[in-house]
Each structure stands twice: as structure tokens, then as C-alpha cells.
Amino acid sequence: MAIKAQHSKEYRLFQTLLCTFRKEAGLTQCELADALGKTQTFVSQSERGDRRVDFTEFLAWARACRKSPQEALQRYEALAHPDKSNPLIAYPDGPLPYFLLNEGTDAEKLALAKKILELAQSPARPKAAATPAKRKKKNP
């Protein structure tokens, strides 16, 4: 039976990093949740591994904890790949994460790295207005 991704060693390190970022920023789970526009339960479940955090949520989490996306990725790579002497390769416009080095030409890698950095540095889009909670129908 395969190991679920959220139970892998790398994902457990990722969970630890999420919690570490929050604590380094001096935020409670409630304060971080407010900054993210989420609930405290979301933060708690994410830190425990009961809920997976996608890439865009990770970037928002890092920003809310006053970390740049680049720093957040570098910290993860340093934790996940401590045996690599240089998990990030320096390019003129910034570091390229280790996981992007396997495929494509240098120009393709550089273009992808620039796109990731551009997306990571762009301001968050405004949230849509909250929809009212659904009401339960009364049984006759």
C-alpha cells in the first residue's frame, strides 16, 4: 500500500515548517487565520496534516508570517534536502528551486523560475464577497 503524500517524510517537514513560520511571526492560530481569511480550524488542520495545503495557500501563509516566498521555499528545501550541498541554484534573477532542475533547457528553467517568482510576488487578489450560509430546510 502506498504512503499518502501528506504522511510522507517531506510533507511532515512541510507541516513543521508551517507551524514554525507562524510561531516565528509571533502569531496565534486565530491571528494567522484572520490574516489568511480562513478559520482557526483551517490553520490547525493544516499544521497537523489533517488538511493538505496547496502551493498558493503556502505562499499566502508565508506572506502572512512575514516571509518572502523565496525564503519560504529555501527553508523547505534546506529541511527536505539537507544532504544536498546547494539545493538552490542561483540564477541572475533569483534562486531556482532544486525540484525544477531535472527537466528542460536552461532557458526553459529560467523562464519557469521567473514566472514562479512573478506569481509569488504579485499582490493577493481581493476575496469575493462571502455567500450567506445555507439554511436547513425544516422537515414537515
DSSP file (Angstrom, degrees, kcal/mol; ACC not computed):
  #  RESIDUE AA STRUCTURE BP1 BP2  ACC     N-H-->O    O-->H-N    N-H-->O    O-->H-N    TCO  KAPPA ALPHA  PHI   PSI    X-CA   Y-CA   Z-CA
    1    1 A M              0   0    0      0, 0.0     2,-0.1     0, 0.0     0, 0.0   0.000 360.0 360.0 360.0 131.9    0.0    0.0    0.0
    2    2 A A        -     0   0    0      1,-0.1     2,-0.4     0, 0.0     3,-0.0  -0.355 360.0-111.1 -73.2 150.0    1.4    3.4   -1.0
    3    3 A I        -     0   0    0     -2,-0.1    -1,-0.1     1,-0.1     5,-0.1  -0.671  35.2-115.2 -79.5 132.0    2.1    6.1    1.6
    4    4 A K    >   -     0   0    0     -2,-0.4     3,-2.0     1,-0.1     4,-0.4  -0.404  24.3-118.3 -66.1 146.0   -0.3    9.1    1.2
    5    5 A A  G >  S+     0   0    0      1,-0.3     3,-1.3     2,-0.2     6,-0.4   0.844 112.6  56.3 -57.5 -37.5    1.5   12.2    0.3
    6    6 A Q  G 3  S+     0   0    0      1,-0.3    -1,-0.3     5,-0.1     9,-0.1   0.592 107.2  51.2 -74.6  -6.2    0.6   14.1    3.4
    7    7 A H  G <  S+     0   0    0     -3,-2.0    -1,-0.3     4,-0.1    -2,-0.2   0.359  85.6 111.7-107.3   3.1    2.2   11.3    5.5
    8    8 A S  S <> S-     0   0    0     -3,-1.3     4,-2.2    -4,-0.4     5,-0.2  -0.306  82.0-111.1 -72.1 161.2    5.5   11.3    3.7
    9    9 A K  H  > S+     0   0    0      1,-0.2     4,-2.0     2,-0.2     5,-0.2   0.914 118.4  52.6 -57.8 -44.1    8.6   12.5    5.4
   10   10 A E  H  > S+     0   0    0      1,-0.2     4,-1.9     2,-0.2    -1,-0.2   0.887 108.9  48.6 -62.6 -39.3    8.8   15.5    3.2
   11   11 A Y  H  > S+     0   0    0     -6,-0.4     4,-2.6     2,-0.2    -1,-0.2   0.875 108.0  54.2 -71.7 -34.2    5.2   16.5    4.0
   12   12 A R  H  X S+     0   0    0     -4,-2.2     4,-2.1     2,-0.2    -1,-0.2   0.895 108.9  49.6 -63.6 -37.8    5.7   16.1    7.7
   13   13 A L  H  X S+     0   0    0     -4,-2.0     4,-2.3     2,-0.2    -2,-0.2   0.899 109.0  52.9 -63.7 -39.8    8.7   18.5    7.4
   14   14 A F  H  X S+     0   0    0     -4,-1.9     4,-2.3     2,-0.2    -2,-0.2   0.916 107.7  50.3 -60.8 -44.9    6.4   20.9    5.5
   15   15 A Q  H  X S+     0   0    0     -4,-2.6     4,-2.1     1,-0.2    -1,-0.2   0.922 110.1  50.5 -59.3 -44.7    3.8   20.8    8.3
   16   16 A T  H  X S+     0   0    0     -4,-2.1     4,-2.6     1,-0.2    -1,-0.2   0.899 109.2  51.8 -60.0 -41.1    6.6   21.6   10.8
   17   17 A L  H  X S+     0   0    0     -4,-2.3     4,-2.9     2,-0.2    -1,-0.2   0.897 106.2  53.5 -64.7 -40.6    7.7   24.5    8.7
   18   18 A L  H  X S+     0   0    0     -4,-2.3     4,-1.9     1,-0.2    -1,-0.2   0.943 112.8  43.6 -58.1 -47.8    4.2   25.9    8.5
   19   19 A C  H  X S+     0   0    0     -4,-2.1     4,-2.5     1,-0.2    -2,-0.2   0.896 112.8  52.9 -65.1 -40.7    3.9   25.8   12.3
   20   20 A T  H  X S+     0   0    0     -4,-2.6     4,-2.9     1,-0.2     5,-0.2   0.919 107.2  51.6 -62.4 -44.6    7.5   27.2   12.7
   21   21 A F  H  X S+     0   0    0     -4,-2.9     4,-1.7     1,-0.2    -1,-0.2   0.932 111.1  48.1 -57.3 -46.2    6.7   30.2   10.4
   22   22 A R  H  <>S+     0   0    0     -4,-1.9     5,-2.3     1,-0.2     4,-0.4   0.925 114.3  45.2 -61.9 -45.4    3.6   31.0   12.4
   23   23 A K  H ><5S+     0   0    0     -4,-2.5     3,-1.2     1,-0.2    -1,-0.2   0.887 110.1  54.0 -68.5 -38.7    5.5   30.8   15.7
   24   24 A E  H 3<5S+     0   0    0     -4,-2.9    -1,-0.2     1,-0.3    -2,-0.2   0.841 107.7  51.7 -62.2 -32.3    8.4   32.9   14.4
   25   25 A A  T 3<5S-     0   0    0     -4,-1.7    -1,-0.3    -5,-0.2    -2,-0.2   0.554 114.0-121.9 -80.2  -7.3    6.0   35.6   13.4
   26   26 A G  T < 5 +     0   0    0     -3,-1.2     2,-0.3    -4,-0.4    -3,-0.2   0.803  62.9 144.8  72.4  29.1    4.5   35.6   16.9
   27   27 A L      < -     0   0    0     -5,-2.3    -1,-0.2    -6,-0.2     2,-0.2  -0.774  44.7-138.4-103.3 144.1    1.0   34.7   15.6
   28   28 A T     >  -     0   0    0     -2,-0.3     4,-2.4     1,-0.1     5,-0.2  -0.467  35.9-103.9 -83.0 168.3   -1.6   32.6   17.2
   29   29 A Q  H  > S+     0   0    0      1,-0.2     4,-2.5     2,-0.2     5,-0.1   0.895 124.0  51.6 -60.6 -38.4   -3.6   30.2   15.0
   30   30 A C  H  > S+     0   0    0      2,-0.2     4,-2.3     1,-0.2    -1,-0.2   0.909 109.4  48.8 -65.3 -42.4   -6.5   32.6   15.2
   31   31 A E  H  > S+     0   0    0      2,-0.2     4,-2.1     1,-0.2    -2,-0.2   0.911 113.4  46.6 -65.2 -42.1   -4.4   35.6   14.2
   32   32 A L  H  X S+     0   0    0     -4,-2.4     4,-2.1     2,-0.2    -2,-0.2   0.922 110.4  53.4 -64.9 -42.8   -3.0   33.7   11.2
   33   33 A A  H  X>S+     0   0    0     -4,-2.5     5,-2.8    -5,-0.2     4,-1.1   0.917 108.6  49.6 -58.0 -44.2   -6.4   32.5   10.2
   34   34 A D  H ><5S+     0   0    0     -4,-2.3     3,-0.5     1,-0.2    -1,-0.2   0.916 110.0  50.8 -60.5 -43.6   -7.7   36.1   10.2
   35   35 A A  H 3<5S+     0   0    0     -4,-2.1    -1,-0.2     1,-0.2    -2,-0.2   0.835 115.2  43.4 -63.9 -32.3   -4.7   37.2    8.1
   36   36 A L  H 3<5S-     0   0    0     -4,-2.1    -1,-0.2    -5,-0.1    -2,-0.2   0.586 110.2-120.3 -87.5 -11.5   -5.5   34.4    5.6
   37   37 A G  T <<5S+     0   0    0     -4,-1.1    -3,-0.2    -3,-0.5     2,-0.2   0.802  78.6 111.0  72.9  28.5   -9.2   34.9    5.6
   38   38 A K  S   <S-     0   0    0     -5,-2.8    -1,-0.3    -6,-0.2     2,-0.2  -0.564  71.1 -91.7-121.2-176.0   -9.7   31.4    6.9
   39   39 A T     >  -     0   0    0     -2,-0.2     4,-1.5    -3,-0.1     3,-0.2  -0.591  30.2-114.9 -97.0 163.1  -10.8   29.7   10.1
   40   40 A Q  H  > S+     0   0    0      1,-0.2     4,-2.7    -2,-0.2     5,-0.2   0.851 118.2  60.3 -62.2 -34.0   -8.6   28.7   13.1
   41   41 A T  H  > S+     0   0    0      1,-0.2     4,-3.0     2,-0.2     5,-0.3   0.890 100.0  54.9 -61.8 -39.8   -9.7   25.1   12.3
   42   42 A F  H  > S+     0   0    0      2,-0.2     4,-2.1     1,-0.2    -1,-0.2   0.937 110.9  44.9 -56.8 -48.2   -8.1   25.5    8.8
   43   43 A V  H  X S+     0   0    0     -4,-1.5     4,-2.5     2,-0.2    -2,-0.2   0.935 115.1  47.6 -63.7 -47.0   -4.8   26.5   10.4
   44   44 A S  H  X S+     0   0    0     -4,-2.7     4,-2.0     1,-0.2     6,-0.2   0.930 113.7  46.1 -60.9 -47.8   -4.9   23.8   13.0
   45   45 A Q  H  X>S+     0   0    0     -4,-3.0     5,-1.9     1,-0.2     6,-1.5   0.861 112.5  51.8 -65.3 -35.2   -5.8   21.1   10.5
   46   46 A S  H  <5S+     0   0    0     -4,-2.1    -1,-0.2    -5,-0.3    -2,-0.2   0.915 110.9  46.9 -66.9 -43.3   -3.1   22.3    8.1
   47   47 A E  H  <5S+     0   0    0     -4,-2.5    -2,-0.2     1,-0.2    -1,-0.2   0.833 115.0  46.6 -68.6 -32.1   -0.4   22.2   10.8
   48   48 A R  H  <5S-     0   0    0     -4,-2.0    -1,-0.2    -5,-0.2    -2,-0.2   0.670 113.2-116.2 -83.0 -17.7   -1.4   18.7   12.0
   49   49 A G  T  <5S+     0   0    0     -4,-1.2    -3,-0.2     2,-0.3    -4,-0.1   0.583  83.2 119.8  90.8  11.1   -1.6   17.3    8.5
   50   50 A D  S   <S+     0   0    0     -5,-1.9     2,-0.4    -6,-0.2    -4,-0.2   0.633  80.1  37.3 -79.5 -13.8   -5.3   16.6    8.5
   51   51 A R  S    S-     0   0    0     -6,-1.5    -2,-0.3    -7,-0.1     2,-0.2  -0.998  86.7-125.6-138.8 132.9   -5.7   19.0    5.6
   52   52 A R        -     0   0    0     -2,-0.4     2,-0.5    -3,-0.1    -6,-0.1  -0.528  17.7-142.3 -77.6 143.8   -3.3   19.4    2.7
   53   53 A V        -     0   0    0     -2,-0.2     2,-0.1    -7,-0.1    -1,-0.0  -0.926  16.0-145.6-105.8 124.7   -2.0   22.9    1.9
   54   54 A D     >  -     0   0    0     -2,-0.5     4,-2.3     1,-0.1     5,-0.2  -0.315  30.3 -96.1 -85.5 175.8   -1.7   23.7   -1.8
   55   55 A F  H  > S+     0   0    0      1,-0.2     4,-2.2     2,-0.2     5,-0.2   0.893 122.6  48.3 -61.0 -44.7    1.1   25.9   -3.3
   56   56 A T  H  > S+     0   0    0      1,-0.2     4,-2.1     2,-0.2    -1,-0.2   0.868 111.8  50.6 -67.2 -34.8   -0.9   29.1   -3.4
   57   57 A E  H  > S+     0   0    0      2,-0.2     4,-2.7     1,-0.2    -1,-0.2   0.885 108.2  53.7 -66.6 -37.8   -2.0   28.6    0.2
   58   58 A F  H  X S+     0   0    0     -4,-2.3     4,-2.6     2,-0.2    -2,-0.2   0.913 108.6  48.8 -61.8 -43.1    1.6   28.0    1.2
   59   59 A L  H  X S+     0   0    0     -4,-2.2     4,-2.4     2,-0.2    -2,-0.2   0.919 112.8  47.1 -63.5 -43.2    2.6   31.3   -0.5
   60   60 A A  H  X S+     0   0    0     -4,-2.1     4,-2.5     2,-0.2    -2,-0.2   0.904 111.8  51.7 -64.1 -40.5   -0.2   33.2    1.3
   61   61 A W  H  X S+     0   0    0     -4,-2.7     4,-1.4     2,-0.2    -2,-0.2   0.928 110.3  48.7 -60.4 -46.7    0.8   31.5    4.6
   62   62 A A  H  <>S+     0   0    0     -4,-2.6     5,-2.7     1,-0.2     3,-0.4   0.933 112.1  48.0 -61.0 -47.2    4.4   32.6    4.1
   63   63 A R  H ><5S+     0   0    0     -4,-2.4     3,-1.9     1,-0.2    -1,-0.2   0.907 109.0  53.3 -61.1 -41.9    3.4   36.2    3.4
   64   64 A A  H 3<5S+     0   0    0     -4,-2.5    -1,-0.2     1,-0.3    -2,-0.2   0.789 108.9  50.7 -63.8 -26.7    1.1   36.3    6.4
   65   65 A C  T 3<5S-     0   0    0     -4,-1.4    -1,-0.3    -3,-0.4    -2,-0.2   0.177 122.9-108.4 -95.5  16.1    4.0   35.2    8.5
   66   66 A R  T < 5S+     0   0    0     -3,-1.9     2,-0.4     1,-0.2    -3,-0.2   0.849  77.2 131.2  60.0  39.5    6.2   37.9    7.0
   67   67 A K      < -     0   0    0     -5,-2.7    -1,-0.2    -8,-0.1    -2,-0.2  -0.944  57.8-123.2-116.4 141.7    8.3   35.5    4.9
   68   68 A S     >  -     0   0    0     -2,-0.4     4,-2.6     1,-0.1     5,-0.2  -0.521  25.4-117.1 -75.7 152.9    9.1   36.1    1.3
   69   69 A P  H  > S+     0   0    0      0, 0.0     4,-2.4     0, 0.0     5,-0.2   0.873 117.4  54.4 -56.6 -35.8    8.0   33.2   -1.0
   70   70 A Q  H  > S+     0   0    0      2,-0.2     4,-2.5     1,-0.2     5,-0.2   0.935 109.0  46.4 -64.0 -46.0   11.7   32.8   -1.9
   71   71 A E  H  > S+     0   0    0      1,-0.2     4,-2.7     2,-0.2     5,-0.2   0.905 111.3  52.8 -62.3 -41.5   12.7   32.4    1.8
   72   72 A A  H  X S+     0   0    0     -4,-2.6     4,-2.1     1,-0.2    -1,-0.2   0.925 111.9  44.6 -61.1 -45.3    9.8   30.0    2.4
   73   73 A L  H  X S+     0   0    0     -4,-2.4     4,-2.7     2,-0.2    -1,-0.2   0.892 112.8  51.6 -66.6 -39.2   10.9   27.8   -0.5
   74   74 A Q  H  X S+     0   0    0     -4,-2.5     4,-2.4     2,-0.2    -2,-0.2   0.910 109.5  50.0 -63.7 -41.3   14.6   28.0    0.5
   75   75 A R  H  X S+     0   0    0     -4,-2.7     4,-1.8     2,-0.2    -1,-0.2   0.908 112.1  47.9 -64.6 -40.9   13.7   27.0    4.1
   76   76 A Y  H  X S+     0   0    0     -4,-2.1     4,-3.2    -5,-0.2     5,-0.3   0.952 112.2  48.6 -63.9 -47.8   11.7   24.0    2.9
   77   77 A E  H  X S+     0   0    0     -4,-2.7     4,-2.3     1,-0.2    -2,-0.2   0.887 109.4  52.8 -60.4 -39.5   14.4   22.8    0.5
   78   78 A A  H  < S+     0   0    0     -4,-2.4    -1,-0.2    -5,-0.2    -2,-0.2   0.872 115.4  41.5 -64.1 -36.6   17.0   23.1    3.3
   79   79 A L  H  < S+     0   0    0     -4,-1.8    -2,-0.2    -5,-0.2    -1,-0.2   0.922 119.1  43.0 -74.0 -45.6   14.9   20.9    5.5
   80   80 A A  H  < S+     0   0    0     -4,-3.2    -2,-0.2     1,-0.2    -3,-0.2   0.775 127.0  29.2 -75.3 -26.9   13.8   18.4    2.9
   81   81 A H    ><  +     0   0    0     -4,-2.3     3,-1.4    -5,-0.3    -1,-0.2  -0.427  64.6 148.9-132.3  59.3   17.2   18.1    1.3
   82   82 A P  T 3  S+     0   0    0      0, 0.0    -1,-0.1     0, 0.0    -2,-0.1   0.737  71.7  64.3 -67.4 -19.9   19.9   18.7    3.9
   83   83 A D  T 3  S+     0   0    0     -3,-0.1     2,-0.5     3,-0.0    -5,-0.1   0.625  82.6  90.4 -78.5 -12.1   22.3   16.3    2.2
   84   84 A K  S <  S-     0   0    0     -3,-1.4    -3,-0.1     1,-0.2     0, 0.0  -0.728  70.2-149.2 -84.9 128.1   22.5   18.5   -0.9
   85   85 A S  S    S+     0   0    0     -2,-0.5    -1,-0.2     1,-0.3    -2,-0.0   0.835  92.8  15.9 -67.5 -30.7   25.3   21.0   -0.6
   86   86 A N        +     0   0    0      1,-0.1    -1,-0.3    -3,-0.1    -3,-0.0  -0.668  65.0 174.5-143.5  83.8   23.4   23.5   -2.7
   87   87 A P  S    S+     0   0    0      0, 0.0    11,-0.5     0, 0.0     2,-0.5   0.680  72.8  55.8 -68.2 -14.6   19.7   22.8   -3.0
   88   88 A L  E    S-A   97   0A   0      9,-0.2     2,-0.5    10,-0.1   -14,-0.0  -0.967  74.7-148.1-119.7 133.3   19.1   26.1   -4.8
   89   89 A I  E     -A   96   0A   0      7,-1.6     7,-2.2    -2,-0.5     2,-0.3  -0.859  22.6-126.2 -98.5 128.2   20.9   27.1   -7.9
   90   90 A A  E     -A   95   0A   0     -2,-0.5     3,-0.0     5,-0.2    -2,-0.0  -0.582  28.8-179.0 -79.1 131.0   21.5   30.8   -8.3
   91   91 A Y  E >   -A   94   0A   0      3,-1.3     3,-2.0    -2,-0.3     0, 0.0  -0.816  44.2 -99.4-118.0 163.7   20.3   32.5  -11.5
   92   92 A P  T 3  S+     0   0    0      0, 0.0    -2,-0.0     0, 0.0    -1,-0.0   0.840 122.7  40.9 -54.7 -35.9   20.7   36.2  -12.3
   93   93 A D  T 3  S-     0   0    0      1,-0.3    -3,-0.0    17,-0.0     0, 0.0   0.219 129.8 -60.4-100.5  15.2   17.1   37.0  -11.3
   94   94 A G  E <  S-A   91   0A   0     -3,-2.0    -3,-1.3     2,-0.0    -1,-0.3  -0.668  73.4 -40.7 132.6 174.5   16.9   34.8   -8.2
   95   95 A P  E     -A   90   0A   0      0, 0.0    -5,-0.2     0, 0.0    -7,-0.0  -0.359  41.9-142.7 -75.5 150.9   17.2   31.2   -7.0
   96   96 A L  E     -A   89   0A   0     -7,-2.2    -7,-1.6    -2,-0.1     5,-0.1  -0.964  28.1-115.8-111.0 119.6   15.7   28.3   -8.9
   97   97 A P  E >   -A   88   0A   0      0, 0.0     3,-1.9     0, 0.0     4,-0.2  -0.198  21.2-119.5 -57.4 145.5   14.3   25.6   -6.6
   98   98 A Y  G >  S+     0   0    0    -11,-0.5     3,-1.8     1,-0.3     4,-0.2   0.830 109.0  63.8 -53.2 -39.8   16.0   22.2   -6.7
   99   99 A F  G 3  S+     0   0    0      1,-0.3     3,-0.4     2,-0.1    -1,-0.3   0.622  97.9  57.4 -68.4 -10.4   12.9   20.4   -7.9
  100  100 A L  G <  S+     0   0    0     -3,-1.9     3,-0.4     1,-0.2    -1,-0.3   0.452  86.0  80.9 -94.6  -0.7   12.9   22.4  -11.2
  101  101 A L  S <  S+     0   0    0     -3,-1.8    -1,-0.2    -4,-0.2    -2,-0.1   0.534  74.2  73.6 -85.5  -5.4   16.4   21.4  -12.2
  102  102 A N  S    S+     0   0    0     -3,-0.4     2,-0.3    -4,-0.2    -1,-0.2   0.803  93.3  42.1 -82.9 -29.5   15.5   18.0  -13.7
  103  103 A E  S    S+     0   0    0     -3,-0.4    -1,-0.0     2,-0.1     6,-0.0  -0.862  90.4  13.5-124.4 150.5   13.8   18.8  -17.0
  104  104 A G  S    S-     0   0    0     -2,-0.3     2,-0.1     4,-0.1    -4,-0.0   0.051  83.1 -55.4  86.2 171.2   14.2   21.2  -19.9
  105  105 A T     >  -     0   0    0      1,-0.1     4,-2.5     4,-0.0     5,-0.2  -0.325  53.1-103.9 -80.6 167.4   16.8   23.6  -21.2
  106  106 A D  H  > S+     0   0    0      1,-0.2     4,-2.7     2,-0.2     5,-0.2   0.888 123.4  53.3 -59.7 -39.1   18.4   26.3  -19.0
  107  107 A A  H  > S+     0   0    0      2,-0.2     4,-2.4     1,-0.2    -1,-0.2   0.905 109.8  47.5 -63.6 -41.1   16.3   28.9  -20.8
  108  108 A E  H  > S+     0   0    0      2,-0.2     4,-2.3     1,-0.2    -2,-0.2   0.905 112.8  49.1 -65.8 -41.1   13.1   27.0  -20.1
  109  109 A K  H  X S+     0   0    0     -4,-2.5     4,-2.7     2,-0.2    -2,-0.2   0.917 112.0  48.4 -63.5 -43.6   14.2   26.6  -16.4
  110  110 A L  H  X S+     0   0    0     -4,-2.7     4,-2.6     2,-0.2    -2,-0.2   0.909 111.2  50.1 -64.0 -42.8   14.9   30.3  -16.1
  111  111 A A  H  X S+     0   0    0     -4,-2.4     4,-2.1     2,-0.2    -1,-0.2   0.909 112.6  47.4 -62.2 -42.1   11.6   31.3  -17.7
  112  112 A L  H  X S+     0   0    0     -4,-2.3     4,-2.5     2,-0.2    -2,-0.2   0.917 111.4  50.3 -65.6 -43.3    9.8   29.0  -15.3
  113  113 A A  H  X S+     0   0    0     -4,-2.7     4,-2.6     1,-0.2     5,-0.2   0.914 110.4  50.0 -61.2 -43.0   11.7   30.3  -12.3
  114  114 A K  H  X S+     0   0    0     -4,-2.6     4,-2.6     1,-0.2    -1,-0.2   0.905 110.7  49.9 -62.1 -40.9   10.9   33.9  -13.4
  115  115 A K  H  X S+     0   0    0     -4,-2.1     4,-2.6     2,-0.2     5,-0.2   0.916 111.3  48.5 -64.2 -43.4    7.2   33.1  -13.7
  116  116 A I  H  X S+     0   0    0     -4,-2.5     4,-2.6     1,-0.2    -2,-0.2   0.931 113.7  46.4 -62.7 -45.3    7.1   31.4  -10.3
  117  117 A L  H  X S+     0   0    0     -4,-2.6     4,-1.9     2,-0.2    -2,-0.2   0.895 112.0  51.8 -64.5 -39.0    8.8   34.4   -8.7
  118  118 A E  H  X S+     0   0    0     -4,-2.6     4,-0.9    -5,-0.2    -2,-0.2   0.931 113.3  43.9 -61.6 -46.6    6.5   36.8  -10.5
  119  119 A L  H  < S+     0   0    0     -4,-2.6     3,-0.5     1,-0.2    -2,-0.2   0.892 112.7  52.5 -65.4 -39.4    3.4   35.0   -9.3
  120  120 A A  H  < S+     0   0    0     -4,-2.6    -1,-0.2     1,-0.2    -2,-0.2   0.825 113.1  44.1 -67.1 -31.2    4.8   34.7   -5.8
  121  121 A Q  H  < S+     0   0    0     -4,-1.9    -1,-0.2    -5,-0.2    -2,-0.2   0.554  89.1 105.4 -92.4  -8.2    5.5   38.4   -5.6
  122  122 A S  S  < S-     0   0    0     -4,-0.9     3,-0.1    -3,-0.5    -3,-0.0  -0.440  81.6-100.5 -73.1 146.9    2.2   39.6   -7.1
  123  123 A P        -     0   0    0      0, 0.0    -1,-0.1     0, 0.0    -2,-0.1  -0.302  44.2 -95.5 -66.3 151.1   -0.3   41.0   -4.6
  124  124 A A        -     0   0    0      1,-0.1     3,-0.1    -3,-0.1    -3,-0.0  -0.359  40.6-112.6 -65.1 143.4   -3.1   38.8   -3.5
  125  125 A R        -     0   0    0      1,-0.1    -1,-0.1    -3,-0.1     2,-0.0  -0.499  39.9 -97.1 -73.6 147.2   -6.4   39.1   -5.4
  126  126 A P        -     0   0    0      0, 0.0     2,-0.1     0, 0.0    -1,-0.1  -0.358  43.2-110.1 -64.6 145.3   -9.3   40.6   -3.4
  127  127 A K        -     0   0    0      1,-0.1     2,-0.1    -3,-0.1     3,-0.1  -0.454  29.7-111.8 -75.2 147.5  -11.6   38.0   -2.0
  128  128 A A        -     0   0    0      1,-0.1    -1,-0.1    -2,-0.1     3,-0.1  -0.406  47.9 -83.3 -71.6 155.7  -15.1   37.6   -3.3
  129  129 A A        -     0   0    0      1,-0.1    -1,-0.1    -2,-0.1     2,-0.1  -0.328  53.9-102.3 -60.9 141.1  -17.9   38.6   -1.1
  130  130 A A        -     0   0    0     -3,-0.1    -1,-0.1     1,-0.1     3,-0.0  -0.375  32.3-128.6 -66.6 141.1  -18.9   35.9    1.4
  131  131 A T        -     0   0    0      1,-0.1     3,-0.1    -3,-0.1    -1,-0.1  -0.692  30.9-101.4 -88.8 144.8  -22.0   34.0    0.5
  132  132 A P        -     0   0    0      0, 0.0    -1,-0.1     0, 0.0     3,-0.1  -0.298  45.3 -95.2 -64.8 149.9  -24.7   33.6    3.2
  133  133 A A        -     0   0    0      1,-0.1     2,-0.2    -3,-0.0    -3,-0.0  -0.331  43.1-106.8 -64.1 144.3  -24.8   30.3    5.0
  134  134 A K        -     0   0    0     -3,-0.1     2,-0.4     1,-0.1    -1,-0.1  -0.516  32.4-132.4 -73.3 138.6  -27.3   27.8    3.6
  135  135 A R        -     0   0    0     -2,-0.2     2,-0.3    -3,-0.1    -1,-0.1  -0.716  17.4-117.4 -93.2 141.8  -30.3   27.3    5.8
  136  136 A K        -     0   0    0     -2,-0.4     2,-0.3     1,-0.1    -1,-0.0  -0.562  29.3-120.4 -76.2 139.3  -31.5   23.9    6.6
  137  137 A K        -     0   0    0     -2,-0.3     2,-0.3     1,-0.1    -1,-0.1  -0.591  25.9-119.5 -79.0 140.4  -35.0   23.1    5.4
  138  138 A K        -     0   0    0     -2,-0.3    -1,-0.1     1,-0.1     0, 0.0  -0.600  23.4-123.7 -78.6 138.0  -37.5   22.2    8.0
  139  139 A N              0   0    0     -2,-0.3    -1,-0.1     1,-0.1     0, 0.0  -0.676 360.0 360.0 -80.9 133.4  -39.0   18.8    7.7
  140  140 A P              0   0    0      0, 0.0    -1,-0.1     0, 0.0    -2,-0.0   0.508 360.0 360.0 -71.8 360.0  -42.8   18.9    7.5
